[in-house]
Amino acid sequence: MSKKYNTFCGICGFPIKTFQIGTVIDDLILMDFTERCYVDFSMHVCSECWEKIKINTFGGMEKAMRRQKELKKSQRMR
């Protein structure tokens, strides 16, 4: 580890210091559908990425579909 940084964000990939960690996802077993296997998984996430994840996941499928509709609408306006 670098003396300046403690870890890195698994989402954006930037190095982060301890006080910049937003969450730690630790010791999960996930299914990798691409490789078709289970993997052990741990990851640090910076505060900025963690806030984006929370915003994007709250509201469920209904909110996700609204965001998609808004994106398509804004692309048509260009």
N, CA, C and O atoms as a GROMACS GRO file, in nm:
protein
  312
    1MET      N    1   0.083  -0.118   0.000
    1MET     CA    2   0.000   0.000   0.000
    1MET      C    3   0.088   0.125   0.000
    1MET      O    4   0.196   0.128   0.058
    2SER      N    5   0.038   0.227  -0.066
    2SER     CA    6   0.106   0.356  -0.067
    2SER      C    7   0.093   0.420   0.071
    2SER      O    8  -0.008   0.401   0.139
    3LYS      N    9   0.193   0.496   0.111
    3LYS     CA   10   0.184   0.567   0.239
    3LYS      C   11   0.077   0.676   0.235
    3LYS      O   12   0.019   0.711   0.338
    4LYS      N   13   0.050   0.728   0.115
    4LYS     CA   14  -0.047   0.836   0.100
    4LYS      C   15  -0.192   0.783   0.100
    4LYS      O   16  -0.282   0.849   0.152
    5TYR      N   17  -0.213   0.667   0.042
    5TYR     CA   18  -0.347   0.609   0.029
    5TYR      C   19  -0.354   0.474   0.099
    5TYR      O   20  -0.254   0.404   0.112
    6ASN      N   21  -0.475   0.439   0.143
    6ASN     CA   22  -0.494   0.312   0.212
    6ASN      C   23  -0.552   0.204   0.123
    6ASN      O   24  -0.525   0.086   0.143
    7THR      N   25  -0.631   0.244   0.024
    7THR     CA   26  -0.698   0.148  -0.063
    7THR      C   27  -0.743   0.221  -0.190
    7THR      O   28  -0.699   0.332  -0.216
    8PHE      N   29  -0.830   0.158  -0.268
    8PHE     CA   30  -0.885   0.222  -0.387
    8PHE      C   31  -1.032   0.186  -0.400
    8PHE      O   32  -1.077   0.085  -0.346
    9CYS      N   33  -1.106   0.269  -0.471
    9CYS     CA   34  -1.249   0.248  -0.492
    9CYS      C   35  -1.268   0.142  -0.600
    9CYS      O   36  -1.211   0.152  -0.709
   10GLY      N   37  -1.348   0.042  -0.571
   10GLY     CA   38  -1.377  -0.064  -0.667
   10GLY      C   39  -1.472  -0.020  -0.778
   10GLY      O   40  -1.492  -0.094  -0.874
   11ILE      N   41  -1.531   0.098  -0.767
   11ILE     CA   42  -1.622   0.148  -0.870
   11ILE      C   43  -1.548   0.242  -0.965
   11ILE      O   44  -1.541   0.216  -1.085
   12CYS      N   45  -1.493   0.351  -0.913
   12CYS     CA   46  -1.427   0.450  -0.999
   12CYS      C   47  -1.278   0.419  -1.019
   12CYS      O   48  -1.217   0.466  -1.114
   13GLY      N   49  -1.220   0.339  -0.928
   13GLY     CA   50  -1.081   0.299  -0.942
   13GLY      C   51  -0.978   0.395  -0.887
   13GLY      O   52  -0.858   0.369  -0.897
   14PHE      N   53  -1.021   0.507  -0.829
   14PHE     CA   54  -0.925   0.603  -0.776
   14PHE      C   55  -0.875   0.560  -0.638
   14PHE      O   56  -0.949   0.497  -0.562
   15PRO      N   57  -0.749   0.593  -0.605
   15PRO     CA   58  -0.699   0.562  -0.471
   15PRO      C   59  -0.770   0.650  -0.368
   15PRO      O   60  -0.804   0.765  -0.396
   16ILE      N   61  -0.794   0.594  -0.250
   16ILE     CA   62  -0.864   0.669  -0.146
   16ILE      C   63  -0.798   0.647  -0.010
   16ILE      O   64  -0.732   0.546   0.015
   17LYS      N   65  -0.817   0.746   0.075
   17LYS     CA   66  -0.769   0.739   0.213
   17LYS      C   67  -0.883   0.684   0.299
   17LYS      O   68  -0.998   0.681   0.256
   18THR      N   69  -0.850   0.642   0.418
   18THR     CA   70  -0.949   0.581   0.507
   18THR      C   71  -1.072   0.669   0.526
   18THR      O   72  -1.185   0.619   0.522
   19PHE      N   73  -1.053   0.799   0.546
   19PHE     CA   74  -1.167   0.887   0.570
   19PHE      C   75  -1.255   0.907   0.446
   19PHE      O   76  -1.365   0.960   0.458
   20GLN      N   77  -1.208   0.865   0.328
   20GLN     CA   78  -1.286   0.880   0.204
   20GLN      C   79  -1.370   0.756   0.172
   20GLN      O   80  -1.445   0.757   0.075
   21ILE      N   81  -1.357   0.651   0.253
   21ILE     CA   82  -1.433   0.528   0.227
   21ILE      C   83  -1.579   0.551   0.263
   21ILE      O   84  -1.612   0.593   0.374
   22GLY      N   85  -1.667   0.522   0.168
   22GLY     CA   86  -1.811   0.536   0.190
   22GLY      C   87  -1.872   0.408   0.243
   22GLY      O   88  -1.964   0.412   0.325
   23THR      N   89  -1.822   0.295   0.196
   23THR     CA   90  -1.869   0.165   0.245
   23THR      C   91  -1.765   0.059   0.211
   23THR      O   92  -1.679   0.078   0.125
   24VAL      N   93  -1.775  -0.052   0.281
   24VAL     CA   94  -1.692  -0.168   0.252
   24VAL      C   95  -1.786  -0.285   0.229
   24VAL      O   96  -1.868  -0.318   0.315
   25ILE      N   97  -1.774  -0.346   0.114
   25ILE     CA   98  -1.849  -0.467   0.083
   25ILE      C   99  -1.750  -0.580   0.108
   25ILE      O  100  -1.648  -0.589   0.040
   26ASP      N  101  -1.779  -0.666   0.205
   26ASP     CA  102  -1.677  -0.759   0.252
   26ASP      C  103  -1.727  -0.903   0.260
   26ASP      O  104  -1.837  -0.930   0.309
   27ASP      N  105  -1.645  -0.993   0.211
   27ASP     CA  106  -1.668  -1.138   0.223
   27ASP      C  107  -1.802  -1.185   0.169
   27ASP      O  108  -1.874  -1.258   0.237
   28LEU      N  109  -1.837  -1.144   0.050
   28LEU     CA  110  -1.958  -1.193  -0.015
   28LEU      C  111  -1.922  -1.303  -0.113
   28LEU      O  112  -1.810  -1.308  -0.164
   29ILE      N  113  -2.015  -1.390  -0.138
   29ILE     CA  114  -1.999  -1.488  -0.244
   29ILE      C  115  -2.098  -1.448  -0.352
   29ILE      O  116  -2.219  -1.448  -0.330
   30LEU      N  117  -2.047  -1.413  -0.469
   30LEU     CA  118  -2.130  -1.366  -0.579
   30LEU      C  119  -2.128  -1.463  -0.695
   30LEU      O  120  -2.033  -1.540  -0.711
   31MET      N  121  -2.232  -1.459  -0.776
   31MET     CA  122  -2.235  -1.538  -0.898
   31MET      C  123  -2.190  -1.448  -1.012
   31MET      O  124  -2.253  -1.345  -1.039
   32ASP      N  125  -2.084  -1.486  -1.080
   32ASP     CA  126  -2.035  -1.416  -1.199
   32ASP      C  127  -2.103  -1.482  -1.318
   32ASP      O  128  -2.066  -1.592  -1.360
   33PHE      N  129  -2.203  -1.414  -1.373
   33PHE     CA  130  -2.280  -1.473  -1.483
   33PHE      C  131  -2.200  -1.479  -1.612
   33PHE      O  132  -2.228  -1.563  -1.697
   34THR      N  133  -2.103  -1.391  -1.629
   34THR     CA  134  -2.019  -1.394  -1.748
   34THR      C  135  -1.930  -1.518  -1.750
   34THR      O  136  -1.922  -1.589  -1.850
   35GLU      N  137  -1.864  -1.543  -1.637
   35GLU     CA  138  -1.773  -1.658  -1.626
   35GLU      C  139  -1.844  -1.785  -1.580
   35GLU      O  140  -1.786  -1.894  -1.584
   36ARG      N  141  -1.969  -1.769  -1.538
   36ARG     CA  142  -2.049  -1.882  -1.490
   36ARG      C  143  -1.983  -1.955  -1.372
   36ARG      O  144  -1.964  -2.077  -1.374
   37CYS      N  145  -1.949  -1.875  -1.271
   37CYS     CA  146  -1.889  -1.934  -1.151
   37CYS      C  147  -1.915  -1.843  -1.032
   37CYS      O  148  -1.951  -1.726  -1.048
   38TYR      N  149  -1.896  -1.897  -0.912
   38TYR     CA  150  -1.906  -1.818  -0.791
   38TYR      C  151  -1.769  -1.757  -0.760
   38TYR      O  152  -1.666  -1.819  -0.787
   39VAL      N  153  -1.769  -1.636  -0.704
   39VAL     CA  154  -1.644  -1.570  -0.667
   39VAL      C  155  -1.656  -1.512  -0.527
   39VAL      O  156  -1.762  -1.465  -0.487
   40ASP      N  157  -1.546  -1.515  -0.453
   40ASP     CA  158  -1.537  -1.445  -0.325
   40ASP      C  159  -1.512  -1.299  -0.357
   40ASP      O  160  -1.432  -1.268  -0.445
   41PHE      N  161  -1.580  -1.210  -0.287
   41PHE     CA  162  -1.576  -1.070  -0.327
   41PHE      C  163  -1.566  -0.978  -0.206
   41PHE      O  164  -1.640  -0.992  -0.109
   42SER      N  165  -1.474  -0.884  -0.213
   42SER     CA  166  -1.461  -0.775  -0.116
   42SER      C  167  -1.422  -0.649  -0.192
   42SER      O  168  -1.348  -0.656  -0.290
   43MET      N  169  -1.471  -0.534  -0.148
   43MET     CA  170  -1.443  -0.411  -0.220
   43MET      C  171  -1.466  -0.290  -0.130
   43MET      O  172  -1.559  -0.288  -0.051
   44HIS      N  173  -1.379  -0.190  -0.144
   44HIS     CA  174  -1.400  -0.059  -0.082
   44HIS      C  175  -1.466   0.030  -0.186
   44HIS      O  176  -1.440   0.017  -0.306
   45VAL      N  177  -1.553   0.118  -0.140
   45VAL     CA  178  -1.621   0.213  -0.229
   45VAL      C  179  -1.605   0.352  -0.169
   45VAL      O  180  -1.632   0.372  -0.051
   46CYS      N  181  -1.560   0.448  -0.251
   46CYS     CA  182  -1.542   0.585  -0.201
   46CYS      C  183  -1.678   0.647  -0.169
   46CYS      O  184  -1.782   0.599  -0.215
   47SER      N  185  -1.676   0.754  -0.091
   47SER     CA  186  -1.799   0.821  -0.049
   47SER      C  187  -1.882   0.871  -0.168
   47SER      O  188  -2.004   0.860  -0.167
   48GLU      N  189  -1.814   0.924  -0.269
   48GLU     CA  190  -1.885   0.978  -0.386
   48GLU      C  191  -1.958   0.867  -0.461
   48GLU      O  192  -2.076   0.883  -0.495
   49CYS      N  193  -1.890   0.756  -0.488
   49CYS     CA  194  -1.954   0.644  -0.559
   49CYS      C  195  -2.065   0.582  -0.475
   49CYS      O  196  -2.169   0.543  -0.528
   50TRP      N  197  -2.044   0.574  -0.343
   50TRP     CA  198  -2.146   0.517  -0.255
   50TRP      C  199  -2.274   0.602  -0.260
   50TRP      O  200  -2.384   0.547  -0.262
   51GLU      N  201  -2.260   0.735  -0.262
   51GLU     CA  202  -2.378   0.822  -0.273
   51GLU      C  203  -2.451   0.797  -0.405
   51GLU      O  204  -2.574   0.791  -0.408
   52LYS      N  205  -2.377   0.781  -0.516
   52LYS     CA  206  -2.439   0.752  -0.646
   52LYS      C  207  -2.512   0.619  -0.644
   52LYS      O  208  -2.622   0.608  -0.698
   53ILE      N  209  -2.452   0.518  -0.581
   53ILE     CA  210  -2.516   0.387  -0.571
   53ILE      C  211  -2.647   0.398  -0.493
   53ILE      O  212  -2.748   0.342  -0.534
   54LYS      N  213  -2.645   0.471  -0.382
   54LYS     CA  214  -2.767   0.486  -0.302
   54LYS      C  215  -2.875   0.558  -0.382
   54LYS      O  216  -2.992   0.517  -0.379
   55ILE      N  217  -2.839   0.663  -0.451
   55ILE     CA  218  -2.936   0.738  -0.532
   55ILE      C  219  -2.994   0.649  -0.641
   55ILE      O  220  -3.115   0.650  -0.665
   56ASN      N  221  -2.909   0.572  -0.708
   56ASN     CA  222  -2.954   0.489  -0.819
   56ASN      C  223  -3.034   0.367  -0.776
   56ASN      O  224  -3.114   0.316  -0.855
   57THR      N  225  -3.016   0.320  -0.654
   57THR     CA  226  -3.088   0.199  -0.613
   57THR      C  227  -3.216   0.227  -0.537
   57THR      O  228  -3.307   0.144  -0.538
   58PHE      N  229  -3.226   0.342  -0.472
   58PHE     CA  230  -3.351   0.373  -0.403
   58PHE      C  231  -3.457   0.410  -0.506
   58PHE      O  232  -3.428   0.482  -0.601
   59GLY      N  233  -3.577   0.362  -0.489
   59GLY     CA  234  -3.685   0.388  -0.583
   59GLY      C  235  -3.716   0.268  -0.670
   59GLY      O  236  -3.819   0.265  -0.737
   60GLY      N  237  -3.628   0.170  -0.669
   60GLY     CA  238  -3.653   0.044  -0.738
   60GLY      C  239  -3.670   0.056  -0.889
   60GLY      O  240  -3.622   0.150  -0.952
   61MET      N  241  -3.738  -0.042  -0.945
   61MET     CA  242  -3.754  -0.054  -1.090
   61MET      C  243  -3.834   0.063  -1.147
   61MET      O  244  -3.805   0.111  -1.257
   62GLU      N  245  -3.934   0.110  -1.073
   62GLU     CA  246  -4.016   0.221  -1.122
   62GLU      C  247  -3.929   0.345  -1.147
   62GLU      O  248  -3.940   0.409  -1.251
   63LYS      N  249  -3.844   0.377  -1.052
   63LYS     CA  250  -3.756   0.494  -1.067
   63LYS      C  251  -3.654   0.471  -1.179
   63LYS      O  252  -3.622   0.563  -1.254
   64ALA      N  253  -3.604   0.349  -1.190
   64ALA     CA  254  -3.508   0.316  -1.296
   64ALA      C  255  -3.570   0.336  -1.434
   64ALA      O  256  -3.505   0.387  -1.525
   65MET      N  257  -3.694   0.295  -1.449
   65MET     CA  258  -3.762   0.310  -1.578
   65MET      C  259  -3.788   0.458  -1.609
   65MET      O  260  -3.782   0.500  -1.724
   66ARG      N  261  -3.819   0.537  -1.504
   66ARG     CA  262  -3.837   0.683  -1.525
   66ARG      C  263  -3.707   0.747  -1.571
   66ARG      O  264  -3.707   0.831  -1.661
   67ARG      N  265  -3.594   0.706  -1.508
   67ARG     CA  266  -3.464   0.761  -1.549
   67ARG      C  267  -3.434   0.725  -1.694
   67ARG      O  268  -3.383   0.809  -1.769
   68GLN      N  269  -3.464   0.602  -1.734
   68GLN     CA  270  -3.440   0.560  -1.872
   68GLN      C  271  -3.525   0.643  -1.969
   68GLN      O  272  -3.477   0.686  -2.074
   69LYS      N  273  -3.650   0.664  -1.934
   69LYS     CA  274  -3.741   0.742  -2.018
   69LYS      C  275  -3.691   0.886  -2.031
   69LYS      O  276  -3.693   0.943  -2.140
   70GLU      N  277  -3.645   0.945  -1.920
   70GLU     CA  278  -3.592   1.081  -1.921
   70GLU      C  279  -3.466   1.091  -2.006
   70GLU      O  280  -3.446   1.189  -2.078
   71LEU      N  281  -3.381   0.990  -1.999
   71LEU     CA  282  -3.259   0.988  -2.080
   71LEU      C  283  -3.292   0.982  -2.229
   71LEU      O  284  -3.234   1.056  -2.308
   72LYS      N  285  -3.384   0.894  -2.266
   72LYS     CA  286  -3.423   0.884  -2.408
   72LYS      C  287  -3.483   1.014  -2.457
   72LYS      O  288  -3.456   1.057  -2.569
   73LYS      N  289  -3.565   1.079  -2.372
   73LYS     CA  290  -3.626   1.206  -2.408
   73LYS      C  291  -3.520   1.313  -2.430
   73LYS      O  292  -3.527   1.389  -2.526
   74SER      N  293  -3.420   1.320  -2.341
   74SER     CA  294  -3.315   1.421  -2.354
   74SER      C  295  -3.226   1.394  -2.477
   74SER      O  296  -3.174   1.488  -2.536
   75GLN      N  297  -3.210   1.269  -2.514
   75GLN     CA  298  -3.129   1.235  -2.633
   75GLN      C  299  -3.202   1.276  -2.761
   75GLN      O  300  -3.138   1.316  -2.858
   76ARG      N  301  -3.334   1.266  -2.760
   76ARG     CA  302  -3.413   1.307  -2.878
   76ARG      C  303  -3.408   1.458  -2.898
   76ARG      O  304  -3.419   1.507  -3.010
   77MET      N  305  -3.391   1.532  -2.787
   77MET     CA  306  -3.391   1.678  -2.794
   77MET      C  307  -3.261   1.734  -2.849
   77MET      O  308  -3.256   1.852  -2.883
   78ARG      N  309  -3.157   1.654  -2.858
   78ARG     CA  310  -3.027   1.705  -2.905
   78ARG      C  311  -3.025   1.730  -3.050
   78ARG      O  312  -2.923   1.772  -3.104
   0.00000   0.00000   0.00000
